[in-house]
């Protein structure tokens, strides 16, 4: 497999209906909003979903979520310590940061894609920071979002008391929040200079592309029921050189999304017009979501 030798830009258009795409823990887990009232999904949340999809596809992942662990290791450090190729270059007189980073990138696709900081403390191993070639923007909704809140009640006996085993436990009250409807867009790029350093290949880029196209598969939860979040379109630009013919900002701006002129409010994905302004010498590939 050859290292990626040309720059790639991409954009993903998705919709949310009656779901909480990314709760804010500092705001009662309400869906994230910026000061203009636009909905947001953090880049960290998006990368988590990409990692999960890559893991579903059989790829080795370093930063695994606890509920999806598939190797028996309970932490990142345990996973690193169990990798002989990485540990060979991380301790004692043979410690070598460059070889340590190379071994980590070869072992885990998320490390060579997004980068990783290896700093576990204790002075026993090297401290290494790796910059990854794949960058992801925060997803932002096209229009202001409406958030509905619902009070919920948990009415179940969690624990049987020894004093009165037949006594019903007290109800627990809570709140559940959702976005009624919104179309979100996020952008990203793959940098060739950083790809050379981590060994990121074109085959890896294709796997990232498939993960983006299917990002909400196996992502069901109480906050995000099946069908409530959907990728509609993935736009994929492959440049002809390492630096690219255009800046990522100019490529991303070439995607124009506007509300149809006869409408005042969007209630579905089809209520917008989607246009890609042609850039000379740079073709766009369009992929439908799953």
Backbone torsions as a table, in degrees:
resi	resn	phi	psi	omega
1	UNK	NA	132.9	-177.1
2	UNK	-95.7	148.3	177.6
3	UNK	-64.7	144.1	179.9
4	UNK	-57.5	126.9	-175.3
5	UNK	-116.4	13.0	175.6
6	UNK	-147.4	145.5	-177.6
7	UNK	-68.5	147.7	178.3
8	UNK	-132.2	135.4	171.5
9	UNK	-119.9	154.5	179.2
10	UNK	-151.9	162.3	176.3
11	UNK	-144.7	142.6	-179.3
12	UNK	-125.4	128.6	176.5
13	UNK	-108.9	125.4	-177.4
14	UNK	-136.0	160.5	177.7
15	UNK	-124.5	152.5	178.3
16	UNK	-127.3	130.8	176.9
17	UNK	-138.1	118.5	178.7
18	UNK	53.9	50.4	179.7
19	UNK	-148.9	161.6	174.4
20	UNK	-106.8	97.7	-173.0
21	UNK	-69.0	-29.5	-178.2
22	UNK	-164.1	96.6	-178.1
23	UNK	-71.9	147.5	178.2
24	UNK	-98.5	110.2	-176.7
25	UNK	-64.8	-19.4	178.8
26	UNK	-88.6	-0.1	-179.7
27	UNK	-133.9	44.3	176.8
28	UNK	64.9	23.8	-179.6
29	UNK	65.7	23.0	172.7
30	UNK	-68.6	149.8	176.3
31	UNK	-54.1	141.1	-176.2
32	UNK	-66.9	140.0	175.0
33	UNK	-138.9	148.4	171.6
34	UNK	-91.3	-176.3	-174.8
35	UNK	-70.3	-14.8	176.9
36	UNK	-91.0	2.2	-180.0
37	UNK	84.5	5.5	178.0
38	UNK	-80.9	141.8	178.3
39	UNK	-73.6	150.4	179.9
40	UNK	-134.6	148.1	168.9
41	UNK	-127.0	120.4	-172.7
42	UNK	-66.9	154.2	177.0
43	UNK	-62.8	-32.0	178.6
44	UNK	-64.2	-41.7	177.8
45	UNK	-62.7	-43.1	-179.4
46	UNK	-64.8	-42.8	179.2
47	UNK	-64.2	-35.3	177.1
48	UNK	-60.7	-43.4	-179.4
49	UNK	-67.5	-37.3	177.3
50	UNK	-64.2	-44.1	177.7
51	UNK	-59.4	-43.0	-179.9
52	UNK	-61.8	-41.7	-179.9
53	UNK	-66.9	-42.6	177.6
54	UNK	-61.1	-38.2	177.4
55	UNK	-65.2	-40.9	176.0
56	UNK	-61.1	-29.7	-178.8
57	UNK	-83.2	2.3	176.0
58	UNK	93.6	10.0	-179.3
59	UNK	-84.3	151.1	176.7
60	UNK	-78.6	125.3	-176.5
61	UNK	-120.6	132.0	177.0
62	UNK	-80.3	-51.1	-175.6
63	UNK	-90.7	86.0	-178.7
64	UNK	-96.4	142.8	172.8
65	UNK	-74.8	151.9	-171.8
66	UNK	-60.8	-37.8	-177.1
67	UNK	-77.0	-10.0	-179.6
68	UNK	-113.8	12.5	179.3
69	UNK	-58.7	131.4	-178.0
70	UNK	-128.0	12.4	-177.7
71	UNK	-127.7	4.9	177.5
72	UNK	83.2	-5.8	180.0
73	UNK	-90.2	134.9	-173.4
74	UNK	-92.9	-7.3	-178.8
75	UNK	-150.9	167.1	177.1
76	UNK	-62.9	-42.0	-179.2
77	UNK	-61.9	-42.8	177.9
78	UNK	-60.0	-38.9	-178.4
79	UNK	-68.1	-40.0	178.6
80	UNK	-69.0	-44.1	-179.2
81	UNK	-62.0	-28.8	-178.2
82	UNK	-82.8	-7.2	-178.6
83	UNK	-93.3	108.0	-175.2
84	UNK	-65.2	-36.2	-178.4
85	UNK	-64.6	-37.3	178.8
86	UNK	-75.1	-45.4	-176.6
87	UNK	-64.7	-26.4	179.8
88	UNK	-57.8	-29.9	-176.1
89	UNK	-110.8	14.0	-172.5
90	UNK	-112.8	-8.2	-174.7
91	UNK	-135.0	156.1	173.4
92	UNK	68.5	-157.5	-176.2
93	UNK	-70.2	-19.9	-178.6
94	UNK	-88.4	4.2	-178.1
95	UNK	-59.0	129.6	-178.5
96	UNK	-143.7	112.0	-174.7
97	UNK	-61.8	-40.2	-177.7
98	UNK	-66.2	-46.1	179.0
99	UNK	-68.6	-34.7	176.7
100	UNK	-60.4	-47.7	180.0
101	UNK	-64.4	-41.5	179.1
102	UNK	-61.4	-43.1	-179.5
103	UNK	-65.2	-39.8	178.8
104	UNK	-65.4	-41.2	179.8
105	UNK	-65.9	-38.7	178.5
106	UNK	-68.6	-28.8	-174.3
107	UNK	-81.9	-35.1	-171.5
108	UNK	-132.5	127.3	-177.3
109	UNK	-67.9	-31.6	-179.9
110	UNK	-71.3	-26.7	177.3
111	UNK	-71.4	-46.1	-179.9
112	UNK	-75.9	-10.5	176.6
113	UNK	-93.1	-54.6	-173.0
114	UNK	-104.3	-11.3	-175.2
115	UNK	84.0	176.5	-178.1
116	UNK	-171.0	147.9	172.9
117	UNK	-104.2	123.8	177.0
118	UNK	-106.8	99.6	-180.0
119	UNK	-149.5	93.7	-173.2
120	UNK	-101.7	-3.9	177.2
121	UNK	76.0	178.8	178.3
122	UNK	87.6	-13.0	178.3
123	UNK	71.5	11.9	-176.7
124	UNK	-87.9	-23.2	-175.7
125	UNK	-138.6	169.3	-179.4
126	UNK	-69.8	158.0	175.0
127	UNK	-109.6	120.0	-171.8
128	UNK	-129.9	134.4	172.6
129	UNK	-115.6	129.2	-178.4
130	UNK	-118.9	128.1	175.2
131	UNK	-94.7	128.9	-178.4
132	UNK	-95.8	156.6	-177.0
133	UNK	-79.8	-19.8	-175.5
134	UNK	-92.7	116.4	177.2
135	UNK	-112.8	140.8	-176.9
136	UNK	-125.5	132.9	174.7
137	UNK	-85.8	162.5	169.6
138	UNK	-67.0	135.8	175.5
139	UNK	-77.0	136.2	-178.8
140	UNK	-129.8	139.0	-179.7
141	UNK	-73.9	154.0	-179.1
142	UNK	-72.2	-31.8	-179.3
143	UNK	-132.4	170.8	175.3
144	UNK	-59.9	143.3	-179.1
145	UNK	-103.5	149.4	172.1
146	UNK	-101.1	131.7	-178.9
147	UNK	-112.1	125.9	175.7
148	UNK	-103.2	140.4	179.3
149	UNK	-120.8	141.4	-177.3
150	UNK	-132.3	131.7	175.7
151	UNK	-83.5	132.1	-178.5
152	UNK	-120.8	157.0	-178.8
153	UNK	-126.5	129.4	173.8
154	UNK	-98.1	107.3	-177.0
155	UNK	-115.9	85.8	-177.6
156	UNK	-157.2	147.8	176.5
157	UNK	-82.2	107.1	-179.8
158	UNK	-78.1	-35.8	-176.6
159	UNK	-136.0	137.3	174.6
160	UNK	-86.9	123.6	-179.2
161	UNK	-85.4	143.0	-179.1
162	UNK	-70.8	-30.8	-176.8
163	UNK	-69.3	-43.1	-179.0
164	UNK	-144.7	84.0	-174.1
165	UNK	-63.4	-19.2	-179.5
166	UNK	-92.5	-1.9	-177.4
167	UNK	-76.5	134.2	179.0
168	UNK	-77.5	135.6	177.8
169	UNK	-69.8	158.0	-179.9
170	UNK	-72.6	149.2	178.9
171	UNK	-70.7	149.6	177.1
172	UNK	-113.1	128.6	-178.6
173	UNK	-98.0	150.2	178.4
174	UNK	-157.9	179.0	179.0
175	UNK	-126.6	145.4	177.2
176	UNK	-129.4	133.0	-174.9
177	UNK	-120.6	152.6	179.9
178	UNK	-152.2	155.1	170.7
179	UNK	-90.3	124.7	-178.7
180	UNK	-63.0	-50.5	175.2
181	UNK	-164.2	143.7	175.2
182	UNK	-168.2	145.7	172.2
183	UNK	-105.6	124.5	-177.6
184	UNK	-113.2	154.3	175.3
185	UNK	-134.1	136.2	169.1
186	UNK	-133.5	153.8	-175.3
187	UNK	-120.1	163.6	177.3
188	UNK	-163.5	170.6	-178.9
189	UNK	-147.9	159.3	174.6
190	UNK	-125.7	117.6	-172.9
191	UNK	-93.0	128.6	-174.9
192	UNK	-75.2	-33.7	180.0
193	UNK	-62.5	-42.7	177.8
194	UNK	-73.6	-29.9	176.6
195	UNK	-62.4	-37.7	178.4
196	UNK	-63.5	-36.2	-178.0
197	UNK	-73.6	-34.3	-177.3
198	UNK	-97.1	-8.9	-177.9
199	UNK	79.9	21.8	179.2
200	UNK	-69.4	127.1	-173.4
201	UNK	-106.7	170.1	175.7
202	UNK	-64.3	-34.4	177.1
203	UNK	-63.1	-36.8	174.8
204	UNK	-63.4	-39.9	179.1
205	UNK	-62.4	-38.8	177.7
206	UNK	-65.1	-36.0	177.8
207	UNK	-68.7	-39.3	175.3
208	UNK	-61.8	-42.5	179.3
209	UNK	-60.2	-44.0	179.2
210	UNK	-67.9	-37.0	177.2
211	UNK	-63.9	-38.5	177.5
212	UNK	-65.6	-41.5	-177.7
213	UNK	-65.9	-28.9	-175.0
214	UNK	-118.8	29.5	-165.8
215	UNK	-61.7	-25.3	-177.6
216	UNK	-99.3	7.0	175.2
217	UNK	-71.1	134.3	-178.4
218	UNK	61.6	29.9	180.0
219	UNK	-113.5	20.2	-175.9
220	UNK	-69.0	141.0	173.7
221	UNK	-155.9	176.3	176.6
222	UNK	-60.1	-35.5	-179.4
223	UNK	-79.0	-22.5	-176.7
224	UNK	-134.1	77.4	-179.5
225	UNK	-62.0	157.2	178.0
226	UNK	-53.7	130.9	177.5
227	UNK	89.1	-6.8	-177.8
228	UNK	-82.9	-18.1	177.3
229	UNK	-130.2	134.6	-171.8
230	UNK	-146.3	132.6	169.9
231	UNK	-84.3	124.1	-179.5
232	UNK	-96.4	-41.5	-175.1
233	UNK	-149.7	138.2	173.2
234	UNK	-117.5	121.9	177.4
235	UNK	-102.7	131.4	-169.8
236	UNK	-134.7	115.0	-179.9
237	UNK	-109.3	122.0	175.8
238	UNK	-110.1	115.0	-179.7
239	UNK	-75.1	170.2	-178.2
240	UNK	-101.0	5.8	-178.8
241	UNK	-147.7	171.3	-179.8
242	UNK	-65.5	-43.0	-178.9
243	UNK	-79.2	-25.3	-177.5
244	UNK	88.0	150.2	179.8
245	UNK	-73.7	-24.8	-176.9
246	UNK	-137.1	159.2	174.9
247	UNK	-70.2	156.6	178.8
248	UNK	-61.7	-37.2	-179.9
249	UNK	-60.7	-43.3	-179.7
250	UNK	-67.7	-38.2	179.0
251	UNK	-65.4	-45.9	-179.4
252	UNK	-63.4	-36.7	179.1
253	UNK	-69.5	-17.9	-179.2
254	UNK	-69.8	-15.1	174.7
255	UNK	-87.7	114.4	-179.3
256	UNK	-110.0	126.0	178.3
257	UNK	-126.6	120.3	-176.8
258	UNK	-134.5	145.3	175.9
259	UNK	-65.1	138.1	-179.5
260	UNK	-59.3	140.2	-170.3
261	UNK	-61.1	-24.2	-178.4
262	UNK	-89.3	6.0	-178.0
263	UNK	-118.1	151.4	175.7
264	UNK	-109.8	-15.1	-178.5
265	UNK	-150.8	136.8	179.3
266	UNK	-87.8	132.7	177.0
267	UNK	-122.6	-2.2	177.1
268	UNK	-154.9	166.1	179.0
269	UNK	-58.8	-35.3	-176.1
270	UNK	-75.3	-2.0	179.5
271	UNK	-81.8	0.7	177.7
272	UNK	-114.7	154.0	170.3
273	UNK	-99.1	131.8	-177.3
274	UNK	-115.0	120.3	-176.9
275	UNK	-134.7	136.0	173.9
276	UNK	-109.2	116.2	178.3
277	UNK	-72.1	123.0	-177.6
278	UNK	-61.5	137.0	173.4
279	UNK	-113.4	125.6	-173.8
280	UNK	-58.1	126.4	178.0
281	UNK	81.7	1.7	-179.5
282	UNK	-130.6	107.8	-179.0
283	UNK	-90.2	152.3	177.3
284	UNK	-110.2	136.8	174.0
285	UNK	-104.4	133.3	-178.1
286	UNK	-113.3	131.5	179.9
287	UNK	-125.3	134.0	175.8
288	UNK	-79.3	148.9	176.1
289	UNK	-68.2	169.2	-177.9
290	UNK	-62.6	NA	NA
